[in-house]
């Protein structure tokens, strides 16, 4: 006899999510004034092993060495070596420029008071969206492993591009838990049509 298991849209929460600690988020104080409220923030960014500045220095050193070698062969009577060196450096420079342009891509979600602020930086484009936490729905965009869709009051944002697909469900569970914790505080008005996550 065999049995099959059909997983739900999101996998079971990670064990550390059940004990009350934050896995993806961290508590921050946004203003350095006494009595400033503690906010919860999630920061997802690309895992780059080299910064754009270090990349620039690497490219400059690569150009210096390659042009030295190309000039040596040019002086020896092989002018095509210098031409191909220039074409190679141009192609590598364009590829590194594309890489550096997206090295700073990130998503920042900040739960401040009764609102969730979402900032998405892709290349030179920065999008900011603010949701009322009481009216926010957190759900998968398509299915297990897909982006996390935030929807509320006619606004729709998909987050989690910088997370591995198998971690997106755990992040969504953590965000839902933070919203539930917020809605359970006294004096909170919630959407009567909102389904509990």
Phi and psi in degrees as GROMACS dihedral restraints (atoms count N, CA, C in turn):
[ dihedral_restraints ]
;  ai    aj    ak    al  type     phi  dphi    fc
    3     4     5     6     1  -123.2    20    10
    4     5     6     7     1   154.3    20    10
    6     7     8     9     1  -130.8    20    10
    7     8     9    10     1   145.0    20    10
    9    10    11    12     1  -117.4    20    10
   10    11    12    13     1   151.3    20    10
   12    13    14    15     1  -119.6    20    10
   13    14    15    16     1   124.1    20    10
   15    16    17    18     1  -104.0    20    10
   16    17    18    19     1   110.0    20    10
   18    19    20    21     1   -68.2    20    10
   19    20    21    22     1   153.8    20    10
   21    22    23    24     1   -75.0    20    10
   22    23    24    25     1  -172.3    20    10
   24    25    26    27     1   -63.1    20    10
   25    26    27    28     1   -38.9    20    10
   27    28    29    30     1  -118.6    20    10
   28    29    30    31     1   142.6    20    10
   30    31    32    33     1   -70.9    20    10
   31    32    33    34     1   170.8    20    10
   33    34    35    36     1   -60.0    20    10
   34    35    36    37     1   145.4    20    10
   36    37    38    39     1   -62.3    20    10
   37    38    39    40     1   146.4    20    10
   39    40    41    42     1   -61.1    20    10
   40    41    42    43     1   150.3    20    10
   42    43    44    45     1   -57.4    20    10
   43    44    45    46     1   -36.5    20    10
   45    46    47    48     1   -72.7    20    10
   46    47    48    49     1   -16.4    20    10
   48    49    50    51     1   -75.3    20    10
   49    50    51    52     1   -26.8    20    10
   51    52    53    54     1   -78.0    20    10
   52    53    54    55     1   -22.7    20    10
   54    55    56    57     1   -90.1    20    10
   55    56    57    58     1     2.9    20    10
   57    58    59    60     1    99.0    20    10
   58    59    60    61     1    -6.5    20    10
   60    61    62    63     1   -87.0    20    10
   61    62    63    64     1   159.2    20    10
   63    64    65    66     1   -94.8    20    10
   64    65    66    67     1   129.0    20    10
   66    67    68    69     1   -92.6    20    10
   67    68    69    70     1   -47.9    20    10
   69    70    71    72     1   -98.1    20    10
   70    71    72    73     1   -31.0    20    10
   72    73    74    75     1   -96.4    20    10
   73    74    75    76     1   168.5    20    10
   75    76    77    78     1  -145.0    20    10
   76    77    78    79     1   149.5    20    10
   78    79    80    81     1   -84.9    20    10
   79    80    81    82     1   130.9    20    10
   81    82    83    84     1  -133.1    20    10
   82    83    84    85     1   154.9    20    10
   84    85    86    87     1  -106.8    20    10
   85    86    87    88     1   114.3    20    10
   87    88    89    90     1   -76.7    20    10
   88    89    90    91     1   -35.0    20    10
   90    91    92    93     1  -111.0    20    10
   91    92    93    94     1   138.9    20    10
   93    94    95    96     1   -89.9    20    10
   94    95    96    97     1    41.6    20    10
   96    97    98    99     1  -106.3    20    10
   97    98    99   100     1   148.6    20    10
   99   100   101   102     1   -61.3    20    10
  100   101   102   103     1   136.6    20    10
  102   103   104   105     1    83.5    20    10
  103   104   105   106     1     7.3    20    10
  105   106   107   108     1   -67.6    20    10
  106   107   108   109     1   138.6    20    10
  108   109   110   111     1   -70.4    20    10
  109   110   111   112     1   150.1    20    10
  111   112   113   114     1   -82.3    20    10
  112   113   114   115     1   130.6    20    10
  114   115   116   117     1  -111.0    20    10
  115   116   117   118     1   162.2    20    10
  117   118   119   120     1  -111.2    20    10
  118   119   120   121     1   130.2    20    10
  120   121   122   123     1  -131.9    20    10
  121   122   123   124     1   138.3    20    10
  123   124   125   126     1  -116.0    20    10
  124   125   126   127     1   127.8    20    10
  126   127   128   129     1  -124.0    20    10
  127   128   129   130     1   119.1    20    10
  129   130   131   132     1  -120.5    20    10
  130   131   132   133     1   123.1    20    10
  132   133   134   135     1  -139.3    20    10
  133   134   135   136     1   167.2    20    10
  135   136   137   138     1   -65.6    20    10
  136   137   138   139     1   147.7    20    10
  138   139   140   141     1   -93.0    20    10
  139   140   141   142     1    88.5    20    10
  141   142   143   144     1  -103.1    20    10
  142   143   144   145     1   130.6    20    10
  144   145   146   147     1   -83.9    20    10
  145   146   147   148     1    -8.2    20    10
  147   148   149   150     1  -140.8    20    10
  148   149   150   151     1   136.7    20    10
  150   151   152   153     1   -81.2    20    10
  151   152   153   154     1   160.5    20    10
  153   154   155   156     1   -57.6    20    10
  154   155   156   157     1   -35.5    20    10
  156   157   158   159     1   -66.2    20    10
  157   158   159   160     1   -45.0    20    10
  159   160   161   162     1   -63.4    20    10
  160   161   162   163     1   -35.8    20    10
  162   163   164   165     1   -63.8    20    10
  163   164   165   166     1   -39.7    20    10
  165   166   167   168     1   -62.5    20    10
  166   167   168   169     1   -43.3    20    10
  168   169   170   171     1   -65.3    20    10
  169   170   171   172     1   -39.5    20    10
  171   172   173   174     1   -61.3    20    10
  172   173   174   175     1   -44.9    20    10
  174   175   176   177     1   -65.7    20    10
  175   176   177   178     1   -39.5    20    10
  177   178   179   180     1   -63.2    20    10
  178   179   180   181     1   -41.6    20    10
  180   181   182   183     1   -68.0    20    10
  181   182   183   184     1   -37.6    20    10
  183   184   185   186     1   -62.3    20    10
  184   185   186   187     1   -42.6    20    10
  186   187   188   189     1   -62.5    20    10
  187   188   189   190     1   -43.6    20    10
  189   190   191   192     1   -61.7    20    10
  190   191   192   193     1   -47.2    20    10
  192   193   194   195     1   -66.2    20    10
  193   194   195   196     1   -45.7    20    10
  195   196   197   198     1   -65.4    20    10
  196   197   198   199     1   -42.2    20    10
  198   199   200   201     1   -68.1    20    10
  199   200   201   202     1   -32.8    20    10
  201   202   203   204     1   -62.7    20    10
  202   203   204   205     1   -47.0    20    10
  204   205   206   207     1   -65.9    20    10
  205   206   207   208     1   -43.5    20    10
  207   208   209   210     1   -62.6    20    10
  208   209   210   211     1   -39.4    20    10
  210   211   212   213     1   -67.2    20    10
  211   212   213   214     1   -38.9    20    10
  213   214   215   216     1   -57.9    20    10
  214   215   216   217     1   -48.0    20    10
  216   217   218   219     1   -70.0    20    10
  217   218   219   220     1   -30.1    20    10
  219   220   221   222     1   -63.7    20    10
  220   221   222   223     1   -43.2    20    10
  222   223   224   225     1   -69.7    20    10
  223   224   225   226     1   -21.5    20    10
  225   226   227   228     1   -85.8    20    10
  226   227   228   229     1    -2.3    20    10
  228   229   230   231     1   101.0    20    10
  229   230   231   232     1    16.6    20    10
  231   232   233   234     1  -119.0    20    10
  232   233   234   235     1    80.6    20    10
  234   235   236   237     1   -69.6    20    10
  235   236   237   238     1   -23.0    20    10
  237   238   239   240     1   -67.6    20    10
  238   239   240   241     1   -26.1    20    10
  240   241   242   243     1   -62.0    20    10
  241   242   243   244     1   -43.1    20    10
  243   244   245   246     1   -66.7    20    10
  244   245   246   247     1   -36.7    20    10
  246   247   248   249     1   -63.4    20    10
  247   248   249   250     1   -47.9    20    10
  249   250   251   252     1   -68.5    20    10
  250   251   252   253     1   -30.1    20    10
  252   253   254   255     1   -63.5    20    10
  253   254   255   256     1   -43.8    20    10
  255   256   257   258     1   -62.9    20    10
  256   257   258   259     1   -43.0    20    10
  258   259   260   261     1   -64.3    20    10
  259   260   261   262     1   -40.6    20    10
  261   262   263   264     1   -63.7    20    10
  262   263   264   265     1   -45.5    20    10
  264   265   266   267     1   -64.9    20    10
  265   266   267   268     1   -34.2    20    10
  267   268   269   270     1   -65.7    20    10
  268   269   270   271     1   -45.1    20    10
  270   271   272   273     1   -65.1    20    10
  271   272   273   274     1   -44.6    20    10
  273   274   275   276     1   -64.8    20    10
  274   275   276   277     1   -39.9    20    10
  276   277   278   279     1   -61.6    20    10
  277   278   279   280     1   -42.0    20    10
  279   280   281   282     1   -64.9    20    10
  280   281   282   283     1   -41.6    20    10
  282   283   284   285     1   -64.6    20    10
  283   284   285   286     1   -42.2    20    10
  285   286   287   288     1   -68.7    20    10
  286   287   288   289     1   -32.6    20    10
  288   289   290   291     1   -65.4    20    10
  289   290   291   292     1   -43.2    20    10
  291   292   293   294     1   -62.7    20    10
  292   293   294   295     1   -40.0    20    10
  294   295   296   297     1   -64.9    20    10
  295   296   297   298     1   -46.9    20    10
  297   298   299   300     1   -65.2    20    10
  298   299   300   301     1   -31.7    20    10
  300   301   302   303     1   -63.5    20    10
  301   302   303   304     1   -32.8    20    10
  303   304   305   306     1  -104.2    20    10
  304   305   306   307     1     7.9    20    10
  306   307   308   309     1   -67.4    20    10
  307   308   309   310     1   -26.7    20    10
  309   310   311   312     1   -95.4    20    10
  310   311   312   313     1    10.2    20    10
  312   313   314   315     1   -59.6    20    10
  313   314   315   316     1   136.1    20    10
  315   316   317   318     1  -159.9    20    10
  316   317   318   319     1   163.8    20    10
  318   319   320   321     1  -131.3    20    10
  319   320   321   322     1   129.4    20    10
  321   322   323   324     1  -124.3    20    10
  322   323   324   325     1   121.0    20    10
  324   325   326   327     1  -113.6    20    10
  325   326   327   328     1   126.5    20    10
  327   328   329   330     1  -127.5    20    10
  328   329   330   331     1   120.6    20    10
  330   331   332   333     1   -94.9    20    10
  331   332   333   334     1   103.2    20    10
  333   334   335   336     1  -118.5    20    10
  334   335   336   337     1   118.2    20    10
  336   337   338   339     1    58.6    20    10
  337   338   339   340     1  -119.7    20    10
  339   340   341   342     1  -104.1    20    10
  340   341   342   343     1    15.1    20    10
  342   343   344   345     1  -130.1    20    10
  343   344   345   346     1   150.0    20    10
  345   346   347   348     1  -110.9    20    10
  346   347   348   349     1   117.2    20    10
  348   349   350   351     1   -99.9    20    10
  349   350   351   352     1   127.8    20    10
  351   352   353   354     1  -117.0    20    10
  352   353   354   355     1   124.0    20    10
  354   355   356   357     1  -120.7    20    10
  355   356   357   358     1   122.8    20    10
  357   358   359   360     1  -119.0    20    10
  358   359   360   361     1   122.6    20    10
  360   361   362   363     1  -114.2    20    10
  361   362   363   364     1   117.3    20    10
  363   364   365   366     1  -129.2    20    10
  364   365   366   367     1   110.2    20    10
  366   367   368   369     1    64.9    20    10
  367   368   369   370     1  -126.3    20    10
  369   370   371   372     1   -96.0    20    10
  370   371   372   373     1     0.3    20    10
  372   373   374   375     1   -92.5    20    10
  373   374   375   376     1   130.9    20    10
  375   376   377   378     1  -123.9    20    10
  376   377   378   379     1   122.3    20    10
  378   379   380   381     1  -113.9    20    10
  379   380   381   382     1   132.3    20    10
  381   382   383   384     1  -122.0    20    10
  382   383   384   385     1   132.3    20    10
  384   385   386   387     1  -134.6    20    10
  385   386   387   388     1   142.1    20    10
  387   388   389   390     1  -124.2    20    10
  388   389   390   391     1   131.6    20    10
  390   391   392   393     1  -115.8    20    10
  391   392   393   394     1   145.5    20    10
  393   394   395   396     1   -78.6    20    10
  394   395   396   397     1   125.5    20    10
  396   397   398   399     1   -61.7    20    10
  397   398   399   400     1   -30.2    20    10
  399   400   401   402     1   -69.6    20    10
  400   401   402   403     1   -22.0    20    10
  402   403   404   405     1  -112.8    20    10
  403   404   405   406     1    15.1    20    10
  405   406   407   408     1   -91.5    20    10
  406   407   408   409     1   133.3    20    10
  408   409   410   411     1  -110.8    20    10
  409   410   411   412     1   131.1    20    10
  411   412   413   414     1  -113.5    20    10
  412   413   414   415     1   118.9    20    10
  414   415   416   417     1  -151.9    20    10
  415   416   417   418     1   162.4    20    10
  417   418   419   420     1   -71.5    20    10
  418   419   420   421     1   146.4    20    10
  420   421   422   423     1   -68.8    20    10
  421   422   423   424     1   -41.2    20    10
  423   424   425   426     1  -132.5    20    10
  424   425   426   427     1   -51.7    20    10
  426   427   428   429     1  -168.8    20    10
  427   428   429   430     1  -164.5    20    10
  429   430   431   432     1   -60.7    20    10
  430   431   432   433     1   131.1    20    10
  432   433   434   435     1    87.1    20    10
  433   434   435   436     1    -5.0    20    10
  435   436   437   438     1   -81.8    20    10
  436   437   438   439     1   176.3    20    10
  438   439   440   441     1   -62.4    20    10
  439   440   441   442     1   157.0    20    10
  441   442   443   444     1   -90.4    20    10
  442   443   444   445     1   125.4    20    10
  444   445   446   447     1  -100.6    20    10
  445   446   447   448     1   126.5    20    10
  447   448   449   450     1  -107.5    20    10
  448   449   450   451     1   126.2    20    10
  450   451   452   453     1  -137.2    20    10
  451   452   453   454     1   134.8    20    10
  453   454   455   456     1  -177.0    20    10
  454   455   456   457     1   133.7    20    10
  456   457   458   459     1    52.0    20    10
  457   458   459   460     1    45.9    20    10
  459   460   461   462     1    80.4    20    10
  460   461   462   463     1     3.1    20    10
  462   463   464   465     1  -108.0    20    10
  463   464   465   466     1   145.4    20    10
  465   466   467   468     1  -139.9    20    10
  466   467   468   469     1   126.9    20    10
  468   469   470   471     1  -137.9    20    10
  469   470   471   472     1   139.7    20    10
  471   472   473   474     1  -110.0    20    10
  472   473   474   475     1   128.3    20    10
  474   475   476   477     1  -124.4    20    10
  475   476   477   478     1   167.9    20    10
  477   478   479   480     1   104.1    20    10
  478   479   480   481     1    14.9    20    10
  480   481   482   483     1   -63.8    20    10
  481   482   483   484     1   -29.7    20    10
  483   484   485   486     1   -91.5    20    10
  484   485   486   487     1     1.7    20    10
  486   487   488   489     1   -98.4    20    10
  487   488   489   490     1   146.6    20    10
  489   490   491   492     1   -65.1    20    10
  490   491   492   493     1   144.2    20    10
  492   493   494   495     1   -54.3    20    10
  493   494   495   496     1   -35.5    20    10
  495   496   497   498     1   -73.7    20    10
  496   497   498   499     1   -12.0    20    10
  498   499   500   501     1   -98.1    20    10
  499   500   501   502     1   -10.9    20    10
  501   502   503   504     1   -65.0    20    10
  502   503   504   505     1   -37.8    20    10
  504   505   506   507     1   -65.1    20    10
  505   506   507   508     1   -41.0    20    10
  507   508   509   510     1   -65.1    20    10
  508   509   510   511     1   -38.5    20    10
  510   511   512   513     1   -63.6    20    10
  511   512   513   514     1   -43.6    20    10
  513   514   515   516     1   -61.6    20    10
  514   515   516   517     1   -39.9    20    10
  516   517   518   519     1   -62.4    20    10
  517   518   519   520     1   -41.0    20    10
  519   520   521   522     1   -66.6    20    10
  520   521   522   523     1   -40.8    20    10
  522   523   524   525     1   -65.1    20    10
  523   524   525   526     1   -42.4    20    10
  525   526   527   528     1   -61.4    20    10
  526   527   528   529     1   -41.1    20    10
  528   529   530   531     1   -63.1    20    10
  529   530   531   532     1   -40.1    20    10
  531   532   533   534     1   -65.6    20    10
  532   533   534   535     1   -38.7    20    10
  534   535   536   537     1   -69.1    20    10
  535   536   537   538     1   -38.6    20    10
  537   538   539   540     1   -64.0    20    10
  538   539   540   541     1   -41.8    20    10
  540   541   542   543     1   -61.9    20    10
  541   542   543   544     1   -38.6    20    10
  543   544   545   546     1   -67.5    20    10
  544   545   546   547     1   -42.1    20    10
  546   547   548   549     1   -73.7    20    10
  547   548   549   550     1   -17.9    20    10
  549   550   551   552     1   -85.8    20    10
  550   551   552   553     1    -5.4    20    10
  552   553   554   555     1   -72.5    20    10
  553   554   555   556     1   147.8    20    10
  555   556   557   558     1   -63.3    20    10
  556   557   558   559     1   147.0    20    10
  558   559   560   561     1    80.1    20    10
  559   560   561   562     1    20.8    20    10
  561   562   563   564     1  -100.8    20    10
  562   563   564   565     1   132.3    20    10
  564   565   566   567     1  -103.8    20    10
  565   566   567   568     1   130.0    20    10
  567   568   569   570     1  -118.9    20    10
  568   569   570   571     1   162.1    20    10
  570   571   572   573     1   -70.9    20    10
  571   572   573   574     1   122.0    20    10
  573   574   575   576     1   -66.3    20    10
  574   575   576   577     1   -21.9    20    10
  576   577   578   579     1   -92.2    20    10
  577   578   579   580     1    -2.7    20    10
  579   580   581   582     1   -75.2    20    10
  580   581   582   583     1   129.1    20    10
  582   583   584   585     1   -81.3    20    10
  583   584   585   586     1   140.1    20    10
  585   586   587   588     1   -75.9    20    10
  586   587   588   589     1   134.7    20    10
